[in-house]
Amino acid sequence: MSIKVYRNTGLMGSAMKLKLKINENFIEKIKPQEVLTIQIPREQVTFGLKIFLEKKKDIIVKNGDEIVITPKKYTTYFSWSITIFTFLSIILFSAPVRWIILLLVFFCGVSIPYFYGTYNLTVNGECKT
């Protein structure tokens, strides 16, 4: 019994390997554009990603399923927005205001991915997260 996992994330998150877990147990890391065939212990298991500072969202997968990991659409826009906003705040604002704005940007940069996630998990063409 096995499942196939594809990581099709492009440039988004390409500096890190994603940790895969089955039934809450860490099993392997997957690099960008990598395809893994993973043996599963039962006909149906719980599959998920373990990402630092992100709320976990697990899905149920069955023997023979193909899972594709893709970035959520908002993450690219969100990353560029934070970069541009940080750069502009450094240029336009004085030191005390700049630190307040940078703290707010940091808080948003951590909290939004925590609640909404960074990646979609698609099983056999159907988006699950």
Secondary structure, 3 states (H helix, E strand, C coil): CEEEEEECCCCCCCCCCEEEEECCEEEEEECCCCEEEEECCCCEEEEEEECCCCCCCCEEEECCCEEEEEECHHHHHHHHHHHHHHHHHHHHCCHHHHHHHHHHHHHHHHHHHHHHCCEEEEECCEECC
